[in-house]
Amino acid sequence: MSEQVTERSDMWSNSFIFVLAAAGSAVGLGNIWKFPYIAGENGGGAFVLVYLICIAIIGIPVMVSEIMLGKLGRASPIQALLNLSRKHNRSTKWSIVGYMGVLTGFLILSFYAVVAGWVCYYILRLFTGEFSGADAGSVGEAFNTFLSDPWQVLLWFSIFMVITIFFVARGVTRGLELCVRYSMPAVFVLLLILIGYGIHAGGFVESAVFLFNPDFSALTREGVLIALGHAFFTLSLGMGAIMAYGAYVPQDVSVGTTTFTIAILDTVLALLAGLAIFAIVFANSLAPDAGPGLLFVTVPVAFGNLPGGTFFGGLFFLLVALAALTSAISISEPAIAYFSERNKISRAKIAVVIGVVCWVLGVGSVLSFNVWADVKLAFFDWTFFDSLDKITQLVLLPLGGLLIALIVGHVLPKQVVFEELGLVSPQIQRAWWIIVGFITPLAVFCVFIIEALGEITAHM
């Protein structure tokens, strides 16, 4: 007998709050830390153009699919897929996608929170003026000194985890909504302030040219693959977070409209972050292709050598910390929602237990940069931190996204999907089915295989 899926009592107050929450899930270190430096490494404008195309053909269809599955299933990713499988007489084995999402989010949070802890520490360092007048060598040495101290890294990792679990434990309206209602507008305001600061510093025009003037001679095949992969990962897809948030969407909210709004907000914020960061970088005649060190080395050097850089540098890292917090909250939600459904224990207690277990696992990532720096996974030469990062990025996330697209494209009855999305025209229905059923899965599969093979051959 099929289950009757009912409205949840814990729903987002309105569609605007849901958009902020989902955008907060998508907006994080991937946008503000990773996007600028990979754009810098891959030629700027041409990379950005390919990235935007990939958002359209991969990001939006998979996000629509995730939100729709959550909204139709009205439960955690695992239970939502079970509900839908039973209701439409499909195999309940598809719920394995939900289990993958819960596991993936848990693993990601354990190391994501470690990096977010670094960001929190840098708020203090920038506001105190530690890097005023510093050069790249001294800032780089200071960063390495920080990473080499396990107690310092552990302290800031722990602080970030406590803040995350505090908001998650309070539930949807008193916790998640409270955080995103204020943090997401603050993120955009802070970015606009920093862009204004970049204009004043004198590097804004050069930054805009770098990001929006395509030079395809600077774009490699590897750069195209990186853009394709980042478009998928930046929207928090494949880990169940967006599906979990979709379960709280009011019935009258349009999945398609809100998805486009979220994707636009996420992309705009990534571009604004790039404009802000590169304006500061160019104003100091620094290299835009500094790689992962762009955030923790190059950016502090840039702010340290600009008038008012102490204050605005502190604001910048506060912005990054807020973005990281909203993402961390969403990443933890699938696991907490699942265990809350299955146990007669308060959400707060489950959040604390999951937080503690995640913290214990995160200690391994903390030690990867100091005590366990020489402990490597055989063959791949990965540290504990690298292993979690690579396994989730190269395997679990793309596989989860691929299966989600297949569920919506080939498992759920087409009429159910068309009705939920409000697709009336046969031409639009066919176009949607081709995109989500074939084009998107094929693109994700290509990213999955090519990145995995590239990682393997790099260590042979």
C-alpha positions as CSV (number, residue, x, y, z in Angstrom):
1,M,0.0,0.0,0.0
2,S,1.3,3.4,-0.9
3,E,1.9,6.1,1.7
4,Q,0.0,9.3,1.8
5,V,2.5,12.2,1.8
6,T,1.2,15.0,4.0
7,E,2.2,18.6,4.6
8,R,5.0,19.0,7.2
9,S,4.3,21.2,10.2
10,D,7.8,22.7,10.0
11,M,7.7,24.7,6.8
12,W,9.5,27.8,5.5
13,S,7.5,30.9,6.3
14,N,7.4,32.0,2.7
15,S,9.0,31.5,-0.7
16,F,11.5,34.4,-0.1
17,I,12.9,32.7,3.0
18,F,13.3,29.4,1.1
19,V,15.1,31.2,-1.7
20,L,17.5,32.8,0.9
21,A,18.0,29.4,2.6
22,A,18.7,27.5,-0.6
23,A,20.9,30.3,-1.8
24,G,22.7,30.2,1.5
25,S,23.2,26.5,1.0
26,A,24.7,27.1,-2.4
27,V,26.7,30.2,-1.4
28,G,29.8,29.2,0.6
29,L,33.5,28.7,0.4
30,G,33.0,27.4,-3.2
31,N,31.8,30.8,-4.3
32,I,34.0,33.2,-2.4
33,W,37.2,31.1,-2.0
34,K,37.3,28.6,-4.8
35,F,35.5,30.4,-7.7
36,P,37.8,33.4,-7.8
37,Y,41.0,31.4,-7.7
38,I,40.0,28.8,-10.3
39,A,38.8,31.6,-12.6
40,G,42.2,33.3,-12.0
41,E,44.0,30.0,-12.9
42,N,42.0,29.4,-16.0
43,G,42.0,32.7,-17.9
44,G,39.2,34.7,-16.4
45,G,36.4,35.7,-18.9
46,A,36.4,32.6,-21.1
47,F,36.2,30.4,-18.0
48,V,33.4,32.4,-16.6
49,L,31.4,32.1,-19.8
50,V,31.8,28.3,-19.9
51,Y,30.9,28.2,-16.2
52,L,27.6,30.1,-16.8
53,I,26.7,27.7,-19.7
54,C,27.4,24.8,-17.4
55,I,25.1,26.3,-14.7
56,A,22.3,26.3,-17.2
57,I,22.8,22.7,-18.6
58,I,23.8,20.9,-15.3
59,G,23.2,23.1,-12.3
60,I,19.6,24.3,-12.9
61,P,18.1,20.9,-14.0
62,V,19.6,19.0,-11.1
63,M,18.6,21.6,-8.6
64,V,15.0,21.6,-10.0
65,S,15.0,17.8,-9.6
66,E,16.3,17.9,-6.0
67,I,13.9,20.5,-4.8
68,M,11.0,18.7,-6.5
69,L,11.9,15.4,-4.9
70,G,12.0,17.0,-1.5
71,K,8.7,18.8,-2.0
72,L,6.9,15.7,-3.3
73,G,8.4,13.4,-0.7
74,R,8.0,15.8,2.3
75,A,10.7,14.2,4.4
76,S,14.5,13.7,4.7
77,P,16.1,12.6,1.5
78,I,16.0,9.0,2.5
79,Q,12.4,9.0,3.6
80,A,11.3,11.3,0.7
81,L,12.6,8.8,-1.9
82,L,11.0,5.9,0.0
83,N,7.7,7.8,0.1
84,L,7.8,8.5,-3.6
85,S,8.9,5.0,-4.5
86,R,6.0,3.4,-2.6
87,K,3.4,6.0,-3.8
88,H,4.2,5.4,-7.5
89,N,5.0,1.7,-7.2
90,R,8.7,2.0,-7.9
91,S,11.6,0.1,-6.3
92,T,12.5,1.3,-2.8
93,K,16.1,0.7,-3.7
94,W,16.2,4.2,-5.1
95,S,16.3,5.4,-1.4
96,I,20.1,4.5,-1.6
97,V,20.5,7.9,-3.2
98,G,19.2,9.5,0.0
99,Y,21.6,7.4,2.1
100,M,24.4,8.6,-0.2
101,G,23.3,12.2,0.4
102,V,23.3,11.9,4.2
103,L,26.8,10.2,4.1
104,T,28.2,12.7,1.7
105,G,26.9,15.7,3.7
106,F,28.3,14.3,6.9
107,L,31.8,13.7,5.4
108,I,31.9,17.1,3.8
109,L,30.9,18.9,6.9
110,S,33.7,17.3,8.9
111,F,36.4,18.9,6.7
112,Y,34.5,21.9,5.4
113,A,34.1,23.1,9.0
114,V,37.9,22.9,9.5
115,V,38.5,25.3,6.6
116,A,35.7,27.5,7.9
117,G,37.5,27.6,11.2
118,W,40.5,29.1,9.4
119,V,38.3,31.8,8.1
120,C,37.0,32.6,11.6
121,Y,40.5,32.9,12.8
122,Y,41.4,35.3,10.0
123,I,38.5,37.6,11.0
124,L,40.4,38.3,14.2
125,R,43.8,38.6,12.5
126,L,42.6,41.1,9.9
127,F,40.6,43.3,12.4
128,T,43.7,43.5,14.7
129,G,45.8,44.8,11.8
130,E,48.3,41.9,12.0
131,F,49.0,42.0,8.2
132,S,49.3,45.8,7.8
133,G,52.2,46.4,5.4
134,A,53.1,42.7,5.3
135,D,54.5,41.0,2.2
136,A,53.5,37.7,0.7
137,G,56.4,35.8,2.3
138,S,55.5,36.8,5.8
139,V,51.8,36.3,5.4
140,G,52.4,32.8,3.8
141,E,54.7,32.0,6.7
142,A,52.1,33.1,9.2
143,F,49.5,30.9,7.6
144,N,51.8,27.9,7.6
145,T,52.6,28.5,11.3
146,F,48.9,28.5,12.1
147,L,48.3,25.3,10.3
148,S,51.2,23.6,12.0
149,D,49.7,24.2,15.4
150,P,47.0,21.5,15.9
151,W,45.6,23.1,19.0
152,Q,44.9,26.4,17.3
153,V,43.3,24.8,14.3
154,L,41.3,22.5,16.5
155,L,40.0,25.4,18.6
156,W,38.7,27.4,15.6
157,F,37.2,24.3,14.0
158,S,35.4,23.6,17.3
159,I,34.1,27.1,17.5
160,F,32.6,26.9,14.0
161,M,31.0,23.5,14.7
162,V,29.4,24.8,17.9
163,I,27.9,27.7,16.1
164,T,26.6,25.5,13.2
165,I,25.0,22.9,15.6
166,F,23.4,25.7,17.6
167,F,21.4,27.0,14.6
168,V,20.6,23.5,13.3
169,A,19.4,22.3,16.7
170,R,16.8,25.1,16.9
171,G,14.8,23.7,13.9
172,V,13.5,25.4,10.7
173,T,11.8,28.5,11.9
174,R,13.8,29.3,15.1
175,G,17.2,28.2,13.7
176,L,17.6,27.9,10.0
177,E,15.3,30.8,9.1
178,L,16.8,33.0,11.8
179,C,20.3,32.5,10.4
180,V,19.5,32.9,6.7
181,R,17.1,35.8,7.2
182,Y,19.9,38.0,8.4
183,S,23.1,36.4,7.2
184,M,22.3,36.2,3.5
185,P,21.3,39.9,3.1
186,A,24.5,40.7,5.1
187,V,26.6,38.7,2.7
188,F,25.3,40.7,-0.3
189,V,25.7,44.0,1.6
190,L,29.2,43.2,2.6
191,L,30.1,42.2,-1.0
192,L,28.8,45.5,-2.3
193,I,30.8,47.4,0.3
194,L,33.9,45.5,-0.7
195,I,33.3,46.2,-4.4
196,G,32.9,49.9,-3.6
197,Y,36.2,49.6,-1.7
198,G,37.8,48.0,-4.8
199,I,36.5,50.8,-7.0
200,H,38.1,53.3,-4.6
201,A,41.4,51.3,-4.5
202,G,41.6,51.5,-8.3
203,G,41.5,47.9,-9.5
204,F,37.9,47.5,-10.4
205,V,38.0,48.2,-14.1
206,E,40.9,45.7,-14.5
207,S,39.0,43.2,-12.5
208,A,35.8,43.6,-14.7
209,V,37.9,43.2,-17.9
210,F,39.6,40.1,-16.5
211,L,36.3,38.4,-15.6
212,F,34.0,39.5,-18.4
213,N,36.3,39.9,-21.5
214,P,36.7,36.3,-22.8
215,D,40.1,35.3,-24.0
216,F,39.6,31.7,-25.3
217,S,43.3,31.3,-26.0
218,A,43.8,31.2,-22.2
219,L,41.2,28.5,-21.7
220,T,42.4,24.9,-21.8
221,R,40.4,21.6,-22.0
222,E,41.1,21.1,-18.4
223,G,39.7,24.5,-17.7
224,V,36.4,23.6,-19.4
225,L,36.2,20.4,-17.2
226,I,36.9,22.5,-14.1
227,A,34.1,24.9,-15.0
228,L,31.7,22.0,-15.6
229,G,32.6,20.4,-12.3
230,H,32.4,23.6,-10.3
231,A,29.0,24.6,-11.8
232,F,27.7,21.3,-10.3
233,F,29.4,21.6,-6.9
234,T,28.8,25.3,-6.3
235,L,25.0,24.8,-6.0
236,S,25.3,22.2,-3.2
237,L,23.9,19.5,-5.5
238,G,24.2,15.7,-5.0
239,M,24.5,15.8,-1.2
240,G,20.8,15.9,-0.2
241,A,20.9,19.4,1.3
242,I,18.7,21.0,-1.4
243,M,16.3,18.0,-1.3
244,A,16.1,18.3,2.5
245,Y,15.3,22.0,2.2
246,G,12.8,21.3,-0.5
247,A,10.8,19.2,2.0
248,Y,10.0,22.4,3.9
249,V,8.7,24.3,0.8
250,P,5.1,25.5,1.0
251,Q,2.8,23.7,-1.5
252,D,2.0,26.9,-3.5
253,V,5.7,27.7,-4.2
254,S,6.8,27.2,-7.8
255,V,9.8,24.9,-8.0
256,G,11.0,26.2,-11.4
257,T,10.8,29.9,-10.5
258,T,12.5,29.5,-7.2
259,T,15.3,27.4,-8.7
260,F,16.1,30.0,-11.3
261,T,16.1,32.7,-8.6
262,I,18.5,30.6,-6.4
263,A,20.8,29.9,-9.4
264,I,20.9,33.5,-10.3
265,L,21.6,34.7,-6.8
266,D,24.3,32.1,-6.4
267,T,26.0,33.0,-9.7
268,V,25.7,36.7,-9.1
269,L,27.3,36.3,-5.7
270,A,30.2,34.3,-7.2
271,L,30.8,37.0,-9.8
272,L,30.6,39.8,-7.2
273,A,33.1,37.9,-5.1
274,G,35.4,37.6,-8.1
275,L,35.0,41.3,-8.8
276,A,35.7,42.3,-5.2
277,I,38.7,40.0,-4.8
278,F,40.4,40.8,-8.1
279,A,39.8,44.5,-7.7
280,I,41.9,44.3,-4.5
281,V,44.4,42.0,-6.1
282,F,45.0,44.2,-9.2
283,A,45.1,47.3,-7.1
284,N,48.2,45.9,-5.4
285,S,49.7,44.5,-8.7
286,L,49.4,40.9,-7.4
287,A,48.9,37.8,-9.5
288,P,45.3,36.7,-10.0
289,D,46.4,33.0,-10.5
290,A,47.7,32.5,-7.0
291,G,45.6,29.3,-6.6
292,P,44.1,28.2,-3.2
293,G,46.4,30.6,-1.4
294,L,44.5,33.5,-2.9
295,L,42.2,33.8,0.1
296,F,44.6,33.2,3.0
297,V,47.8,34.7,1.6
298,T,47.2,37.1,-1.4
299,V,44.0,38.7,-0.1
300,P,45.5,39.5,3.4
301,V,48.6,41.0,1.6
302,A,46.3,43.1,-0.6
303,F,44.2,44.5,2.3
304,G,47.3,45.0,4.4
305,N,48.7,47.4,1.9
306,L,45.6,49.5,1.2
307,P,44.2,52.4,3.2
308,G,41.5,51.1,5.6
309,G,42.5,47.6,4.8
310,T,42.4,46.5,8.4
311,F,38.7,47.2,8.7
312,F,37.7,46.1,5.2
313,G,39.8,43.0,5.4
314,G,38.1,42.0,8.6
315,L,34.7,42.6,6.9
316,F,35.7,40.4,4.0
317,F,36.6,37.5,6.2
318,L,33.4,38.0,8.2
319,L,31.5,37.8,4.9
320,V,33.3,34.5,4.0
321,A,32.5,33.1,7.5
322,L,28.8,33.9,7.1
323,A,28.6,32.3,3.7
324,A,30.4,29.2,5.1
325,L,28.0,29.0,8.0
326,T,24.8,29.0,5.8
327,S,26.4,26.2,3.7
328,A,27.4,24.2,6.8
329,I,23.9,24.4,8.2
330,S,22.4,23.0,5.0
331,I,25.0,20.3,4.7
332,S,24.1,19.0,8.2
333,E,20.4,19.1,7.6
334,P,19.9,15.7,5.7
335,A,21.5,13.7,8.5
336,I,19.7,15.5,11.3
337,A,16.3,15.4,9.5
338,Y,16.7,11.6,8.9
339,F,17.6,10.7,12.5
340,S,14.9,13.1,13.8
341,E,12.3,11.1,11.8
342,R,13.5,7.7,13.0
343,N,14.0,8.4,16.7
344,K,11.8,9.8,19.4
345,I,14.5,12.1,20.5
346,S,14.5,15.9,20.3
347,R,16.1,17.5,17.3
348,A,18.5,19.4,19.6
349,K,19.9,16.2,21.1
350,I,20.3,14.6,17.7
351,A,22.1,17.7,16.4
352,V,24.5,17.6,19.3
353,V,25.2,13.9,18.8
354,I,25.8,14.3,15.1
355,G,27.9,17.4,15.8
356,V,30.1,15.5,18.2
357,V,30.6,12.5,15.8
358,C,31.4,15.0,13.0
359,W,33.8,16.8,15.2
360,V,35.7,13.6,16.0
361,L,36.0,12.8,12.3
362,G,37.1,16.4,11.7
363,V,40.0,16.0,14.1
364,G,41.6,13.8,11.4
365,S,41.4,16.7,8.9
366,V,42.9,19.0,11.5
367,L,45.8,16.7,12.1
368,S,46.3,16.3,8.3
369,F,48.1,19.7,8.3
370,N,50.5,19.0,11.1
371,V,50.9,15.8,13.2
372,W,49.6,13.5,10.4
373,A,50.9,15.6,7.5
374,D,53.1,12.6,6.4
375,V,50.4,10.0,6.8
376,K,49.2,9.4,3.2
377,L,46.7,7.1,1.5
378,A,48.5,4.5,-0.5
379,F,48.8,5.0,-4.3
380,F,47.0,8.4,-4.3
381,D,49.3,10.1,-1.8
382,W,46.3,11.8,-0.1
383,T,46.2,13.0,3.5
384,F,43.2,12.3,5.6
385,F,41.8,15.7,4.6
386,D,42.6,15.1,0.9
387,S,40.9,11.7,1.0
388,L,37.6,13.1,2.3
389,D,37.7,16.0,-0.1
390,K,38.5,13.8,-3.2
391,I,36.1,11.0,-2.4
392,T,33.2,13.3,-1.9
393,Q,34.1,15.5,-4.9
394,L,35.1,12.9,-7.4
395,V,32.7,10.1,-6.5
396,L,29.8,10.8,-4.1
397,L,28.7,14.2,-5.3
398,P,28.6,13.6,-9.1
399,L,27.2,10.1,-8.6
400,G,24.4,11.6,-6.4
401,G,23.6,14.2,-9.0
402,L,23.6,11.7,-11.8
403,L,21.2,9.4,-9.9
404,I,18.9,12.3,-9.0
405,A,18.6,13.3,-12.6
406,L,17.8,9.7,-13.6
407,I,15.1,9.4,-10.9
408,V,13.3,12.5,-12.2
409,G,13.9,11.7,-15.9
410,H,13.2,8.0,-15.9
411,V,11.8,6.7,-12.6
412,L,9.0,9.1,-11.5
413,P,5.9,9.1,-13.8
414,K,6.4,11.9,-16.3
415,Q,2.9,13.3,-15.7
416,V,3.7,13.8,-12.0
417,V,6.9,15.7,-12.9
418,F,5.1,17.8,-15.5
419,E,2.3,18.7,-13.1
420,E,4.6,19.7,-10.3
421,L,6.7,21.9,-12.6
422,G,3.6,23.3,-14.4
423,L,4.7,22.2,-17.8
424,V,1.7,22.2,-20.1
425,S,3.1,22.5,-23.6
426,P,4.1,19.2,-25.2
427,Q,7.2,20.9,-26.7
428,I,8.4,22.2,-23.3
429,Q,7.7,18.8,-21.7
430,R,9.8,17.0,-24.3
431,A,12.6,19.6,-24.0
432,W,12.6,19.2,-20.3
433,W,12.7,15.4,-20.5
434,I,15.6,15.4,-23.0
435,I,17.6,17.8,-20.8
436,V,17.1,16.2,-17.4
437,G,16.8,12.6,-18.7
438,F,19.8,12.6,-21.1
439,I,21.9,15.8,-21.5
440,T,22.4,16.5,-17.8
441,P,23.2,12.9,-16.8
442,L,25.6,12.6,-19.7
443,A,27.4,15.8,-18.8
444,V,27.6,14.8,-15.1
445,F,28.9,11.3,-16.1
446,C,31.6,12.9,-18.3
447,V,32.8,15.1,-15.4
448,F,32.7,12.0,-13.1
449,I,34.8,9.8,-15.4
450,I,37.2,12.4,-16.7
451,E,38.0,13.9,-13.3
452,A,38.4,10.4,-11.8
453,L,40.6,9.2,-14.6
454,G,42.6,12.4,-14.4
455,E,43.2,11.9,-10.7
456,I,44.2,8.3,-11.2
457,T,46.6,8.9,-14.1
458,A,48.2,11.8,-12.1
459,H,49.4,9.3,-9.5
460,M,50.5,6.5,-11.8
